[in-house]
Amino acid sequence: MKKLNPSYFEFFFFRYGFIVIFVQIVTISLYFFTEEKEPAYLACTSILCFLFLVFVCLSDHRMLRKNLPLANVFLADDSLIINKMLYPAEQIEEVAFMPVRHALNKFPAYFVEITTHDGAVFYFLEKNMGWNFESPTIKLLNQHPLFSLKTKEKSESSEGFSAFKNHKPKSHPVK
């Protein structure tokens, strides 16, 4: 079994961690290249960077939780386990990669939408895209013989979370 969605910490660290790392590198460089060595400035910058990261991550997490209940998804041999419920490949209609940009944040968020034949729609956050900007989940599912024909990419939406309002996730037990 392979977990398809990242943890919230992993998602937010890859999203905002590079900002904190960049500021820390600049601060440490300035500390070593200036004549006045004041460790208080270094400590204050580190604390402020950490607080910035915590604040931004918590606000994004709260916004995600409020607007879109995200699914927990695992890939088994011939099925997907979505929120602890088994969905065989025959029951999955489509798996789509969706980049979404919202007004409050200029960075796009990458989601995966899973639609089942009974009308249930599930969303989960995509893992870090990497340098090649390919969806790791779609790449993995394209290599799977049962899911390769069910994957597709949607164009980027600038509607933000209102793009998800048409699809309220339903959960139907599988028997």
Summary of the structure (lengths in Angstrom):
residues: 175
radius of gyration: 19.8
end to end distance: 20.2
largest distance: 71.0
contacts: 464
relative contact order: 0.16
helix: 42%
strand: 26%
